[in-house]
Amino acid sequence: MNELELNFDVRVFSLDTIKRALYRFTDKCSFDIQLKDYDIIVTIHAKVDEDLSTKIKNEVLDQDLRDKLSQETANIRTLILANAFSNTGLIQ
């Protein structure tokens, strides 16, 4: 097994976003996560895969964008759900 270290700035990516991205790779490796100042330091314990860090960085970015999109569309989703349930007769 090889170790690989990635650093993420907490001002750019949240810990939750990074955890979601890392979870996608738990079949290939394990992780140690540390917080230090403005950095989230991820130590990856993995089989040799030179492209793994690129895949993880891309997944972190993907998860971050999904989170941002979810936040931006929360009000619209709430309105759609409220309208859908108001037409069912469940809410009087």
RAMOCOR-V798543 format. One record per residue. RES is the residue in three letters. PHI is phi in whole degrees, 0 to 359 (* if undefined). OMEGA is omega in degrees with one decimal (999 if undefined). BURIAL is I if it has 9 or more other ideal C-beta (glycine too) atoms within 8 Angstrom, else O. Layout:
res;phi;omega;burial
RES;PHI;OMEGA;BURIAL
RES;PHI;OMEGA;BURIAL
//
This chain:
res;phi;omega;burial
MET;*;176.1;O
ASN;252;173.2;O
GLU;249;179.0;O
LEU;223;-179.6;I
GLU;240;175.7;O
LEU;238;176.9;I
ASN;245;177.0;O
PHE;234;179.6;I
ASP;279;-178.5;I
VAL;293;176.7;I
ARG;280;-179.9;O
VAL;251;-177.2;O
PHE;236;177.4;I
SER;279;177.5;O
LEU;298;179.2;I
ASP;298;177.9;O
THR;299;-179.0;I
ILE;294;178.5;I
LYS;299;178.6;I
ARG;299;179.8;I
ALA;292;-178.8;I
LEU;296;-179.3;I
TYR;304;-179.8;O
ARG;295;-176.5;O
PHE;247;-177.1;I
THR;293;175.5;O
ASP;282;-177.2;O
LYS;251;-173.8;O
CYS;197;173.7;I
SER;238;-171.4;O
PHE;224;166.8;I
ASP;242;-177.6;O
ILE;241;177.8;I
GLN;230;173.5;O
LEU;252;178.6;O
LYS;215;-177.1;O
ASP;53;-179.6;O
TYR;260;-177.7;O
ASP;245;166.6;I
ILE;256;-176.9;I
ILE;256;-179.3;I
VAL;247;173.4;I
THR;261;-175.8;I
ILE;255;175.9;I
HIS;252;-170.9;I
ALA;218;168.5;I
LYS;291;-177.3;O
VAL;298;176.8;O
ASP;206;-174.4;O
GLU;297;-176.4;O
ASP;267;-174.9;O
LEU;300;-178.2;I
SER;297;177.4;I
THR;295;179.3;O
LYS;297;-179.0;I
ILE;293;178.5;I
LYS;300;178.8;I
ASN;294;179.1;O
GLU;292;176.6;I
VAL;299;178.3;I
LEU;298;178.7;O
ASP;300;-179.8;I
GLN;296;178.9;I
ASP;296;179.6;I
LEU;293;176.5;O
ARG;298;179.2;O
ASP;296;179.7;I
LYS;298;179.5;O
LEU;296;177.8;O
SER;298;179.0;O
GLN;295;-177.5;O
GLU;291;-176.1;O
THR;255;-177.1;O
ALA;302;-178.7;O
ASN;296;179.8;O
ILE;295;179.0;O
ARG;299;179.2;O
THR;297;178.3;O
LEU;296;179.6;O
ILE;296;179.0;O
LEU;295;179.2;O
ALA;298;178.7;O
ASN;295;-179.2;O
ALA;298;-179.0;O
PHE;286;179.9;I
SER;290;179.7;O
ASN;272;-177.4;O
THR;268;-175.5;O
GLY;85;178.1;O
LEU;287;-179.9;O
ILE;250;-178.6;O
GLN;247;999;O
//
